């Protein structure tokens, strides 16, 4: 296994791509359940920003932890 040399830009890109995909799925589910396009869009946008920031810091913290890494 190669050492993790991920940059902060890579962590951000990974978070952005995942959050884009997962929020599109959540938006579709919310729209099917509630039928309010505007409310679903605002909720999804807020969730996108919050989860992206949380994922970025989560990724960077785990980058510093040696547990589970092989030499």
N, C-alpha and C positions, 0 to 999 in steps of 0.2 A: 504494500500500500504506500502510495506516495505521500510525503508530508503535505500538510495543508498550508498552502501559501496564498490563500485567498486574500485579495485586497478588499478594502471597504467598498470600492466601486462594484466588485463582483457580488458582494453580499447584498448591496442595494439592488443590483440588476436581478438577482435571484428572487429577492423579495417582491420586486415590482412585477416580474413575470408571473409568479405564483399568485399574488394577490389579484392581478388582473383576471386570471382564469377563474379563481375561486369566487370572486365577487360577481362575475358574469353568471356563474351557476346560481349563486345565492339570489341575485336579482331576478332571474327567471323563476326561481321557486317562490320568492316573495310576491311576484306579480301574479303567478298562478293562484296563490292563496288569497291575496287581498284585492287584486285588480286595480290598484291605484298607481298609475305609472309615475306620477310626480313624487309621491311619498316614497315609493320604492327606490327611485333614482337618488333622492337626497339621502335616504338611509344608507344605501349602498356606497355612495361617495364618502360619507362620514366614516363608515366602517373601513373602507379601503385605506383612507389616510391613517387612521388609528392603528390598524393591523399592520400596515407597512412599516410604520415607525417602530412598533413593538417587535416585529420580525427582525428588523435591521439590528436592533440592540441585542436581541436574543441570539442572533447569529454571531455577532461580534463577541459576546460573552462566552459562548461555546467554543469559539476559536481559541480562547485563552485557556481552556480547561484541557488537561492532558488525559483525563479519564477516558478509557476506551480506545485511545489511539495506540497504534502499534509502532514500534521503533523500526 
